[in-house]
Structure formats: structure tokens, C-alpha cells
Amino acid sequence: MRLAFLVLFLLLAFGQRLASPEEVARSQVIKKALPAVVRVQGSPTAPGEDQVVGTGFFVSPFRVVTNYHVVQGVADLTVRLVDGRTFPAEVFAVDPGIDLALLTVRGVQAPGVLGFSKATTASLPLGMGVVVVGFPYGQGPLASYGILSGIGPLEVPTPDPSVGAEVGEYLFTDAPLTVGNSGSPLLNLQGEVIGVVADVVGGPSGVGGIGVAIPGELAAQSVQDLERFGIPQRGWLGASLVSLDELPPVLLRAVGLTTAQGAMVDRVEPGGPAARAGLRGASRDAQGRLLSLGDVILAVNGRVVKDKAEVVQQIARYRPGDRVRLTLWREGRRLEVTLTLVARPRR
């Protein structure tokens, strides 16, 4: 008995020298995540394009979270589990505004489920360790490790600016990521999802690049909304916008504007919050040329906005039923208008 105890003690002591507490935690996170992570695959509906491969993860027995851009325009969706078995899947609901999609998997119950962290994005400390488990290039599942490098807006252009347009701040990580990692869970060392990988910026195929993830609190809210309502429940303005820096300076000066910060209301959708609040759109001729400016949004609830992206992001912070105050420039004078947000219509 004493000999067995001595052997166990030596093994534990030797093991502790081999692995730091962080390495042990990291290994446990990967072990827990592997059964929940799946490869998402499908065939593009457009001819001549390659097969689409991404990553997803189970958040309930039959639901998988992935990116909207992974399943956009894709047919014959399947998910492959860590043990190699493949099952059909279909899109349950989508949230293009934050580049998220929720899939239903048929024929199997999740062998593992991941949960979202309760931490707010603002409370996440820079430099914290993070783990990503996914299918880079369709291989895997493979894990990578890094730190939370930063939190902030995405400044580089994306292939489709409308996808992810409502994400005000992203999580950035130096964990190695590449093609196929889209939809991977970004995990803390407690095994909780703090983000959903959406992109890699800089460097060929992510070499030397920075990973970009949708904040977990935003993704968790979207999943709850999609499950309950089938559509996102973030604030919706009901108007198309044009950034002031896209307009001729002479037009801005003509209405007394001395700054190119803000966004012009171009078209107001009938029955939407903007229309109900009396916002005015631009006037254009039959060829679409601008004849006169619409209302210019300068601030949302007192927060100055620099362009149309910031207006969309600020409005998206609120929920249907919330009242939002807009600071406008109309016909040479500043005024304030309050509108009540509603749920966006189904498309």
C-alpha cells in the first residue's frame, strides 16, 4: 500500500513538472470541446465554385452555431462529428447582421455541448489565454492557442459589407487560424465560449494574420432570439444610409454642414421606425442622381457617429420597444427626434 502511494506521489510530482497549470487547463478545454465541434460542409448553389467547408459547434442537442457566410448560398449541408460520422443539417435561422447562423442536425443527438460565457465583452482582460478548436482547410478537428489580443471595430473592408455590419466591436486573437476556421468557438480556459470566429485578417491564409471573432455575449443573445422568434431582435432603423464622406463636399456646405462625420438618410422604408418618427429621405432624379440631401444623423442617444456603419451599430445595441434619440441636421439646423424601435421584418 505504501509502495503504491509512493509511486502515485512520484507520478503526480513528475507530471506537474511536465505540465504547467495553464497547460493542464488548456488540455482539458480541448478535450471537452472536441465532441461538440463539427465540420460544416455543403455544395455552393452557384456553378463553378468549390465546396464550402467551415466549422460549427453544438449549443443544444440538435442545434449548431456557425457563421452565416459559411452557409450563405450553400445546399446539401452536412456536419461531420469528431468520430467521423456525417449527418444532414439544415438552416434553422440566420442573423446576417452579426454573421451568425443556427443549424438543425438530423439523425443524431449532440455528443457534446458548449455554453456561452456570462462575462461581458468589456470585462474580458486583454492577454487572457484562449483556445480555438475547428477544421482549418477541412482538416481536424485541430486546436490552436493564443491570447485575446484586442477588442474593437474591424477597420479593414470585407467581401460583403452587409454581413456582420451590426457588430460594433470584435474580439481579436493571435491564435493561428485560417480557411475553414470560420464558425469555430473561441474558448476561455474554463471551456466557455467567449466568441465565434468569423474571419482572419492580414497574412496569406492567416499566416501572420489576426483572428477575428464575434463576441460571445452578442452571439448568445442572437441564438436566444433565433430560437424564440426566428429572426434577430436587435434595433432596426428602417432606412438606408449614406456616409457623409461619400457625398460631394459642395452639397454638405450648401446645407451648412462643416463636417463629413455622420450619415445621410437616403431612403425611408414605409411603416418602419424612421418613417413613424418623420425622418426624411433624400431626393433623387430618375437616374438616381442626388438632388437634395435627406436628414443627416449626427448622433445616436448623444453619441456622435462618424459614418453609416456606426449608426447601424449603435441602433443595433438596442431592442424592439426601446426609445432612441437621434440628433439630426435638417435644412440648415440641428434638431432631435425620438423614435421607438420595432422588430425587423422577415425577409
C-alpha positions as MATLAB code, in Angstrom:
seq = 'MRLAFLVLFLLLAFGQRLASPEEVARSQVIKKALPAVVRVQGSPTAPGEDQVVGTGFFVSPFRVVTNYHVVQGVADLTVRLVDGRTFPAEVFAVDPGIDLALLTVRGVQAPGVLGFSKATTASLPLGMGVVVVGFPYGQGPLASYGILSGIGPLEVPTPDPSVGAEVGEYLFTDAPLTVGNSGSPLLNLQGEVIGVVADVVGGPSGVGGIGVAIPGELAAQSVQDLERFGIPQRGWLGASLVSLDELPPVLLRAVGLTTAQGAMVDRVEPGGPAARAGLRGASRDAQGRLLSLGDVILAVNGRVVKDKAEVVQQIARYRPGDRVRLTLWREGRRLEVTLTLVARPRR';
ca = [
       0.000    0.000    0.000;
       2.815    2.382    0.933;
       4.644    1.475   -2.272;
       1.560    2.211   -4.365;
       1.119    5.554   -2.623;
       4.789    6.404   -3.228;
       4.504    5.524   -6.927;
       1.352    7.658   -7.266;
       3.055   10.559   -5.499;
       6.090   10.367   -7.788;
       3.901   10.198  -10.883;
       1.934   13.246   -9.801;
       5.064   15.186   -8.928;
       6.733   14.220  -12.218;
       3.568   15.124  -14.149;
       3.405   18.532  -12.521;
       6.943   19.260  -13.710;
       5.943   18.309  -17.232;
       2.788   20.443  -17.430;
       2.014   23.878  -16.004;
      -1.469   24.595  -14.602;
      -2.250   26.555  -17.767;
      -1.219   23.631  -19.970;
      -3.421   21.302  -17.943;
      -6.360   23.730  -18.229;
      -5.783   24.106  -21.952;
      -5.741   20.344  -22.458;
      -8.958   19.937  -20.501;
     -10.685   22.650  -22.549;
      -9.721   20.963  -25.805;
     -10.846   17.561  -24.532;
     -14.235   18.975  -23.524;
     -14.701   20.915  -26.778;
     -13.829   18.166  -29.249;
     -17.147   16.237  -29.086;
     -19.148   19.465  -29.538;
     -17.247   20.820  -32.564;
     -18.286   19.787  -36.085;
     -17.159   20.318  -39.640;
     -19.832   22.103  -41.686;
     -19.825   21.244  -45.356;
     -22.042   21.904  -48.359;
     -22.231   22.484  -52.076;
     -22.459   26.035  -53.461;
     -25.566   26.790  -55.473;
     -23.554   28.952  -57.891;
     -21.872   26.876  -60.629;
     -18.095   26.637  -60.767;
     -17.433   27.315  -57.097;
     -15.565   24.979  -54.750;
     -17.198   23.008  -51.989;
     -17.674   25.073  -48.841;
     -16.101   23.931  -45.580;
     -16.347   25.623  -42.219;
     -16.722   24.853  -38.533;
     -19.627   24.852  -36.100;
     -20.392   23.718  -32.572;
     -23.388   22.283  -30.741;
     -25.158   24.647  -28.330;
     -28.044   22.230  -27.661;
     -28.788   18.592  -28.566;
     -29.806   19.358  -32.160;
     -28.610   22.928  -32.822;
     -25.246   24.003  -34.238;
     -23.898   27.549  -34.391;
     -21.759   28.604  -37.343;
     -21.181   31.704  -39.479;
     -23.827   32.975  -41.875;
     -21.199   33.352  -44.591;
     -20.379   29.633  -44.282;
     -23.925   28.566  -45.227;
     -24.895   31.506  -47.450;
     -25.830   30.194  -50.890;
     -24.997   26.605  -49.912;
     -27.070   23.456  -50.428;
     -26.810   19.856  -49.195;
     -25.462   20.840  -45.794;
     -23.863   18.180  -43.616;
     -21.977   18.163  -40.333;
     -19.187   15.743  -39.501;
     -18.585   14.778  -35.882;
     -15.188   14.221  -34.292;
     -15.628   10.437  -34.719;
     -16.039   10.854  -38.484;
     -19.781   10.227  -38.722;
     -21.644   12.602  -41.029;
     -25.249   13.757  -40.693;
     -27.548   16.021  -42.748;
     -28.221   19.539  -41.499;
     -30.454   22.413  -42.499;
     -30.526   26.123  -41.759;
     -32.949   26.860  -38.927;
     -32.476   30.654  -38.812;
     -29.871   33.247  -39.772;
     -28.588   36.550  -38.436;
     -26.557   38.179  -41.236;
     -26.159   41.369  -39.188;
     -23.627   39.628  -36.962;
     -22.694   36.835  -39.426;
     -24.347   34.020  -37.472;
     -26.435   31.011  -38.480;
     -28.219   28.351  -36.458;
     -28.460   24.866  -37.956;
     -30.620   21.867  -37.119;
     -28.858   18.498  -37.292;
     -30.875   15.404  -38.182;
     -30.282   11.816  -37.097;
     -28.034   12.298  -34.086;
     -28.016   13.946  -30.685;
     -25.045   16.133  -29.802;
     -22.197   14.112  -28.251;
     -21.134   17.317  -26.521;
     -22.468   20.847  -25.991;
     -20.633   24.139  -25.426;
     -22.058   27.011  -23.405;
     -21.505   30.742  -23.740;
     -19.633   32.645  -21.057;
     -21.668   35.004  -18.869;
     -18.838   37.548  -18.997;
     -19.438   40.799  -20.858;
     -17.100   41.765  -23.649;
     -15.895   44.785  -21.670;
     -14.875   42.561  -18.753;
     -12.590   40.294  -20.793;
      -8.945   41.068  -19.901;
      -6.505   41.519  -22.771;
      -3.794   38.886  -22.687;
      -6.052   36.140  -21.327;
      -5.427   32.706  -22.790;
      -7.849   31.495  -25.472;
      -8.310   28.206  -27.308;
      -9.819   27.627  -30.763;
     -10.990   24.209  -31.957;
     -12.024   23.871  -35.578;
     -11.436   22.463  -39.041;
      -8.787   24.577  -40.817;
      -8.756   23.603  -44.504;
     -11.361   20.982  -43.555;
      -8.786   19.042  -41.538;
      -9.177   18.130  -37.932;
     -10.612   18.947  -35.589;
      -7.434   20.842  -34.748;
      -6.795   23.130  -31.796;
      -4.780   26.339  -31.618;
      -3.868   28.551  -28.704;
      -3.161   32.236  -28.211;
      -4.233   35.280  -26.283;
      -7.044   37.774  -26.502;
      -5.121   40.435  -28.421;
      -7.675   43.223  -28.538;
     -11.296   44.351  -28.633;
     -12.580   46.902  -31.112;
     -14.092   47.643  -34.508;
     -12.949   45.913  -37.687;
     -11.280   48.569  -39.821;
     -10.469   46.503  -42.935;
     -13.024   46.032  -45.754;
     -14.860   42.715  -46.029;
     -16.142   40.939  -49.180;
     -19.769   41.679  -48.233;
     -20.080   44.789  -46.017;
     -23.679   43.930  -45.118;
     -22.618   40.692  -43.389;
     -21.544   41.466  -39.842;
     -22.467   45.138  -40.224;
     -24.142   45.238  -36.799;
     -21.099   44.088  -34.824;
     -19.699   47.186  -33.163;
     -16.702   45.544  -31.509;
     -14.943   42.295  -32.368;
     -12.564   40.134  -30.380;
      -9.067   39.772  -31.859;
      -6.674   36.905  -31.184;
      -3.226   35.805  -32.287;
      -4.254   32.122  -32.126;
      -3.337   30.641  -35.539;
      -6.446   30.480  -37.729;
      -7.076   30.021  -41.415;
      -9.644   28.979  -44.048;
     -12.134   26.537  -42.525;
     -11.942   28.000  -39.022;
     -14.988   30.201  -39.667;
     -17.599   29.293  -37.069;
     -15.075   27.861  -34.589;
     -15.636   28.511  -30.890;
     -13.208   30.898  -29.190;
     -12.915   29.476  -25.680;
     -11.586   30.729  -22.359;
      -9.614   28.390  -20.091;
     -12.822   27.400  -18.313;
     -14.117   25.913  -21.572;
     -16.752   28.617  -22.112;
     -17.416   30.228  -25.495;
     -16.358   33.888  -25.437;
     -16.540   34.342  -29.216;
     -17.345   32.803  -32.591;
     -14.537   33.002  -35.143;
     -15.636   34.995  -38.194;
     -12.530   35.945  -40.172;
      -8.763   36.201  -40.390;
      -7.200   39.480  -41.483;
      -3.665   40.024  -42.756;
      -1.198   37.458  -43.997;
      -1.682   34.770  -46.660;
      -4.211   32.204  -45.432;
      -3.887   33.580  -41.947;
      -0.094   33.162  -41.660;
       0.906   36.112  -39.547;
      -2.712   37.211  -39.527;
      -5.087   38.146  -36.747;
      -8.174   36.105  -35.912;
     -11.477   37.983  -35.655;
     -14.392   36.711  -33.549;
     -17.967   37.802  -32.838;
     -18.283   38.496  -29.089;
     -19.889   35.651  -27.189;
     -22.474   37.811  -25.433;
     -23.722   39.072  -28.807;
     -23.795   35.557  -30.267;
     -25.612   34.177  -27.209;
     -28.287   36.861  -27.443;
     -28.731   36.128  -31.146;
     -29.087   32.375  -30.539;
     -31.795   33.028  -27.942;
     -33.642   35.361  -30.321;
     -33.401   32.973  -33.260;
     -34.701   30.099  -31.152;
     -37.622   32.129  -29.812;
     -38.567   34.392  -32.722;
     -36.766   33.000  -35.771;
     -35.291   36.440  -36.555;
     -32.846   38.801  -34.811;
     -34.302   41.190  -32.263;
     -31.733   43.970  -32.335;
     -32.710   47.521  -33.111;
     -33.707   48.320  -36.710;
     -33.881   51.839  -38.097;
     -35.901   51.165  -41.235;
     -33.860   53.414  -43.512;
     -30.938   53.126  -45.912;
     -27.977   55.395  -45.180;
     -25.060   57.034  -46.955;
     -21.924   58.149  -45.103;
     -21.288   61.880  -45.439;
     -17.731   61.309  -46.644;
     -19.228   59.583  -49.705;
     -21.079   62.772  -50.724;
     -19.705   65.795  -52.623;
     -18.394   68.390  -50.119;
     -20.190   71.138  -52.065;
     -23.558   69.570  -51.153;
     -22.616   69.446  -47.491;
     -21.528   73.085  -47.465;
     -24.727   74.087  -49.230;
     -26.804   72.928  -46.240;
     -24.436   74.411  -43.661;
     -22.543   71.269  -42.653;
     -18.895   71.834  -41.741;
     -18.025   68.192  -41.051;
     -18.096   64.950  -43.007;
     -18.923   62.954  -39.895;
     -22.394   61.467  -39.872;
     -24.768   59.617  -42.189;
     -27.492   60.831  -44.521;
     -30.893   59.147  -44.600;
     -31.196   58.102  -48.235;
     -34.451   56.124  -48.310;
     -37.054   55.625  -45.608;
     -38.916   52.309  -45.524;
     -42.691   52.745  -45.210;
     -44.025   51.798  -41.791;
     -40.587   51.494  -40.202;
     -39.333   53.337  -37.088;
     -37.699   56.090  -39.177;
     -40.907   56.703  -41.129;
     -43.027   56.802  -37.967;
     -40.658   59.341  -36.428;
     -40.907   61.565  -39.507;
     -37.369   61.160  -40.837;
     -36.919   62.481  -44.366;
     -35.025   60.711  -47.113;
     -33.010   62.204  -49.976;
     -34.497   63.366  -53.254;
     -33.113   61.785  -56.425;
     -33.907   62.045  -60.128;
     -34.935   59.195  -62.426;
     -31.273   58.291  -62.977;
     -30.601   58.114  -59.241;
     -28.630   61.367  -59.087;
     -28.889   63.187  -55.780;
     -30.990   66.341  -55.958;
     -31.242   67.219  -52.264;
     -29.986   65.744  -49.026;
     -32.128   63.787  -46.631;
     -31.874   64.132  -42.876;
     -28.317   63.754  -41.602;
     -27.829   61.673  -38.438;
     -25.102   63.235  -36.293;
     -25.536   61.291  -33.040;
     -27.459   58.391  -31.507;
     -28.543   58.944  -27.890;
     -25.941   61.683  -27.642;
     -23.095   59.574  -29.024;
     -21.544   61.174  -32.114;
     -21.345   58.862  -35.137;
     -18.757   59.139  -37.881;
     -20.447   57.157  -40.679;
     -23.349   54.898  -41.606;
     -21.644   51.832  -40.095;
     -21.574   53.476  -36.683;
     -25.242   54.444  -36.937;
     -26.195   50.837  -37.730;
     -24.020   49.511  -34.920;
     -25.376   51.966  -32.365;
     -29.004   51.256  -33.289;
     -28.271   47.508  -33.097;
     -27.320   47.872  -29.429;
     -30.987   48.390  -28.568;
     -34.001   46.104  -28.585;
     -37.518   46.367  -30.035;
     -39.574   48.743  -27.899;
     -36.572   50.841  -26.848;
     -36.760   54.571  -27.496;
     -33.729   56.103  -29.191;
     -32.929   59.799  -29.588;
     -31.369   60.883  -32.884;
     -29.586   64.186  -33.354;
     -30.293   65.341  -36.905;
     -29.244   68.089  -39.293;
     -32.184   69.207  -41.415;
     -32.453   72.271  -43.658;
     -29.578   74.089  -42.008;
     -30.462   73.461  -38.378;
     -29.913   70.875  -35.683;
     -32.873   69.062  -34.115;
     -33.612   65.955  -32.083;
     -36.105   63.218  -32.895;
     -37.071   60.242  -30.734;
     -38.101   57.009  -32.374;
     -39.342   53.694  -30.997;
     -37.597   50.637  -32.372;
     -39.522   47.612  -33.599;
     -38.574   44.074  -34.591;
     -37.166   43.922  -38.085;
     -39.474   42.326  -40.652;
     -38.860   38.854  -42.008;
     -37.144   38.785  -45.382;
];
